[in-house]
Amino acid sequence: MAIFMRLISFLILIIFSLDSLADTVWMKNGDRLTGNVTLLNNSKLIIATDYAGEVTISWDKVSTLETQTPLIVKLSQNKEQKVKTIKPAKEGKLKLINGTNHQEIALNDIQQIIKPKPLVEDLIWSGKIAISLDNKRSDKDTNDFDVDFQTKLLHSNWRHTLTGEFNRKSTDGHVSTNNYQLDYTLDHFITKQWFWQTNGNFKLDHIEDLRKQYTLGTGPGYQFWDDSLGSFSLASLVNLSHYEYRDKSNTNFGAYGIRWNYDRYWLGKNIEFFTTGDLFRPLRSEVGNYTLDTNVGIRYKLTDWASLNFRINRNIIDAESDANINETRYIFGFGINW
């Protein structure tokens, strides 16, 4: 019986200890929320609660806050602190506590708050996957399958973006489209807006005369904005490309141009408009005039993690050879994001 009473007392102590570790956020309108602060990014504070799940708060509505667990606080692009706790202060400020060191700072000076990760402490991971499947049975049976993904990793002054797509279309067993591509982009932020971009792209097409494309590019970029309502970045790159054709011939050439990435939320973040792409011109006129690969689309939010997607893909290679490409695809599908 004594052992049982000790066990009950121990469990009660744990429960009260867990409650005492709850973080608290005081709002400017007088409200107070308790839970666990998990992330501040793009002027949005996320607090996990046991009564409403994850709650997202506009950072400019926060008066002050208190946390009980170690966090990484980024004050600028190149300055960050790992603190043991955060204590409340007067409106618009808070205190960073690290042992005996106390520092009072303004909320407006804080760019990010991140829970330390096991390997890369300040890692932020997000991503999207969209799947489209069209199966038609009539005089001509048609199967069209498309899947594309994007995943993004942020840490310190670095941004890693990996995208990929696979598309296959067949009619009565005859395959008319069968290709895939992978694209990796590394951005290193020199300031809050300016970054240097390095990009690698690979495309393989089993149908077209232009079978393989390898591209490596580098150049400066500028982040016009990146907040809770969307982002817009533009990069100017110099590329080195290698094309391989079905007849085993190949060509190498340089090119210059721009890449863009734009997305914007509307109607209470229920609808997202986006466009990505690149436009390049070869340095040698005998190679061709220009290349364009762009996506324009809309995502309609169904839940916090699911959406309906519609996009238009335009792919043009205006070359001097017979390997010209001029295609437009209309893709409707289901998306998952995290």
C-alpha positions, -999 to +999 in steps of 0.1 A: +000+000+000+029+024+009+045+017-025+012+023-043+008+057-025+043+067-034+035+059-071+004+080-070+023+109-054+050+106-080+025+107-109+007+137-094+041+154-091+049+147-128+015+161-139+019+193-119+055+196-132+043+193-168+017+220-162+043+243-147+064+240-179+036+255-200+045+286-219+024+317-217+016+344-244+001+377-234-018+395-261-021+433-265-059+430-262-056+415-227-061+378-237-037+351-225-028+318-241-010+288-225+007+259-242+041+253-258+057+279-281+070+259-311+080+284-337+081+321-347+086+326-384+074+350-410+058+372-383+036+343-371+039+327-336+028+291-333+018+278-299+007+242-294-023+239-269-041+209-255-075+226-260-073+240-296-043+222-312-018+245-329-028+282-327-012+307-350-008+343-337+003+374-355+035+386-339+024+422-339-005+413-317+017+398-290+025+420-259+050+397-242+056+360-235+072+335-211+087+301-220+102+273-199+124+253-223+155+261-243+150+280-276+170+296-303+162+333-308+173+350-340+177+387-337+191+394-372+204+376-402+237+368-386+230+370-349+212+344-328+212+333-292+203+300-275+184+308-243+173+286-215+140+305-208+122+337-218+106+359-192+079+385-197+086+422-196+066+454-203+045+455-235+065+450-266+095+435-249+107+403-233+137+390-213+161+364-226+175+343-197+207+323-201+220+313-167+228+345-149+227+366-180+195+386-186+189+406-218+157+427-224+149+431-261+121+444-282+097+420-299+103+439-332+140+430-331+132+392-331+130+375-365+127+339-355+121+316-324+129+280-330+130+249-309+165+233-311+167+202-334+190+172-326+214+177-355+209+212-371+194+232-342+178+260-362+163+238-389+129+246-404+114+221-428+084+225-451+071+209-482+043+203-507+032+172-528+006+174-556-009+144-574-030+143-605-045+112-620-068+111-650-082+078-663-106+079-693-123+049-708-141+055-742-132+049-778-097+058-769-085+048-734-064+075-718-042+075-687-025+106-674-005+107-642+015+136-628+032+140-594+053+170-583+068+179-550+087+207-534+106+206-501+124+234-484+150+235-455+160+267-438+188+270-413+211+299-404+217+320-436+210+290-459+179+279-479+178+245-496+150+239-521+144+206-539+117+201-564+108+173-588+081+162-612+071+130-630+046+130-659+033+101-679+005+100-705-007+071-726-035+066-751-046+030-760-013+017-746+008+042-767+029+064-744+030+100-757+045+116-726+071+101-702+095+125-685+108+136-651+130+164-637+148+172-605+159+207-595+181+217-565+186+253-554+210+265-527+206+301-515+230+318-492+216+351-477+242+378-475+217+403-460+180+399-452+171+404-489+202+397-510+213+362-515+236+342-538+220+313-556+234+281-570+211+259-590+213+224-606+187+209-629+183+176-646+156+165-671+150+132-688+125+127-715+118+092-730+097+105-759+111+138-772+142+141-795+159+162-767+164+133-743+186+147-715+192+182-701+218+191-675+220+227-663+242+243-636+238+280-628+249+306-603+242+343-597+227+369-573+192+371-561+169+393-542+140+384-517+114+412-521+093+398-493+088+366-473+060+368-448+028+349-436+009+360-468+035+348-493+069+355-508+086+368-539+122+363-550+141+369-582+175+356-593+197+365-622+219+335-632+245+325-657+241+289-667+261+262-683+239+236-701+245+202-717+219+188-741+219+152-753+197+141-782+181+108-792+206+104-821+235+105-796+246+140-805+251+166-778+258+203-774+272+225-746+264+262-743+262+290-718+231+311-711+219+340-690+185+348-676+162+350-646+144+327-622+114+337-601+093+323-573+061+340-563+032+330-541+004+350-524-025+341-502-060+356-506-094+354-488-081+346-453-054+323-467-079+300-483-066+306-518-030+307-529-019+321-562+016+310-573+040+311-602+075+298-606+098+296-636+129+305-655+136+323-688+171+320-704+188+331-736+218+312-749+251+331-752+256+317-787+228+327-812+234+296-833+223+274-804+188+289-802+168+319-792+154+312-757+141+286-732+111+291-709+098+268-682+071+282-660+041+272-638+011+294-630-015+280-606-040+283-577-043+262-546-076+260-527-071+251-490-094+223-478-077+217-444-045+227-427-026+200-447-047+194-478-056+214-509-070+213-544-045+225-570-048+237-606-018+248-626-007+255-661+028+244-672+044+261-702+076+246-716+093+262-746+128+255-761+132+276-792+163+259-807+179+259-841+177+221-844+147+199-848+146+194-810+122+224-805+097+220-776+065+240-774+040+224-750+013+236-726-001+213-699-032+219-677-030+199-644-057+195-617-050+175-586-049+170-549-021+184-527-006+177-493+015+203-474+035+203-442 
